[in-house]
Amino acid sequence: MAVLVDSSVWIAAQKPSNKECLKLKRMISDNEPIYLIRPIQVEVCQGAKTDEDFHKLWEGFLGFEFLEVTDKIWGISSWNYFKCRKKGLTLTTLDCLIATTAKEYRVALWTLDKNIHRSQIVIGFEKFSSP
């Protein structure tokens, strides 16, 4: 199953004993299709504590496939944000963009973010369920 892995999962997976870390490692070793978008890479890397950590994180993502965030996706994301807000759902612009990208590319979204999960009823992306 193709999956867009949100920054919340990558951040949680930095702790080796975390279940997300174990599942992610298994998926990588099994060559399962894992996707990113550049804003996820930026969001994870901006939390680095040292220069070395930053470069290690940045370069570690380069082996994955990045989905292109097109002008169309930006526009749909804006519309989705508007629809979510009208329903009383609060998302960040980036979280809405991530959810919209998953929907538009028809890949499952793996996130630990409760607000993104709640937006699924409006945006309509497929949720990835980790065991």
N, C-alpha and C positions, 0 to 999 in steps of 0.2 A: 504494500500500500504506500503510495506517495504521500509524504507528509511535510508540511511547512512547520518548522520547529521555532516557536516563539522564544524571545529572549528570556522569558521567565523560566523556561525549561533549561536553557543553556546556563543560566545563572545558578539554578538549583543543582545542576549536574556538575558544578565545580567542586561539590563535596563528594568525594569518592564513595562514601557509604550510602548516599542518597539513592532511592529507588529509580529516580529519573536518570541518574548517572549510569546505573547498571543497564537500564533499558536502552538508553541512547548508545552505549558502547556495543550492546548486542546488535542493534540495528546497523551500526556502522560496520561492524565485523561481518554481518550478513549481506553487506552491500545493498541495503534497502534504500530506495530513493528518498533522500533527505534534502529539502530545499530551504533556502534562506532568501531574504531580501536585504539589500544593503542597510536599510535603517535598523534591522535586527543586529547586524554586525556592529554597527555604530553604538547601539544601545548597550550591548554586552561589553564592548571594549572600553567605553567611557567609564566603566566601573573599576578598571584596572588600578591596582595600588602602586605599581612601579612601572618604569619604562619597559623593563624586561617583560613584565606580565602583559603589558599592552601589546607589544610586538608578538609575543607568543600567541595571544588570543587572536589578534588580527590575522596572522599568517595561518593559524590553525583552521580558520574558516575558508581559506582559499581552495581547499580540496572539494568543497561542496558546490553544488549548482545553485546559482542565483537566479531567481525569477525577476524578470524586468517589470518594474512598476511604470506602466505606460501612462500617457496623458488620460486615456480612457479610464484606467483604474483610479487615478487621482480624482477624476470627476465622479465616478460611481462611489468612491469612498466619501466624498463630500456629501453626496445625496444620502448615503447610509448613515453618516453622522447626524444629519438633519433628522432622518426618520427615527433614529435611536433617541435623540434628544426629545422629540415630540412624544415618545412613549415613556419618557422619564428615565431613560437609561443614560448613564454617564460613562463616556469613554474618552480616552485621550485621542488626539488626532492620529498618532502613530498606531495605537491599538486598533482603531477603526481601519486604518490602511492595511494592517496585517490581516485582519479578518476578511476584508474585501478582496485582498490579493488571493487568499486561499480560496474564496468562493469563485472568483473569476478564472483561476487556473484549475479549478475542480480538484484540489488536493485537500486532504484532511489537515486540520489545524490542531497542533499539539500545544496547548497553553495551560498554565497554572493560574492565570489571571481570571478571577471571578467575574469581573466586569466584561471581559471579552466573552466568557461563557454565556453570560446573560444576554449579550447582543446577538447570539446565534438565532434567536427567534425572529429577529428583524432582518439580519443580514443573510442568514440561510446557509452559512458555511457548514461543512461536515466536521464534526468533532472527532479528534483522535483520542481513543481511550487507551491509556497505558495500563498494563496489568498491575 
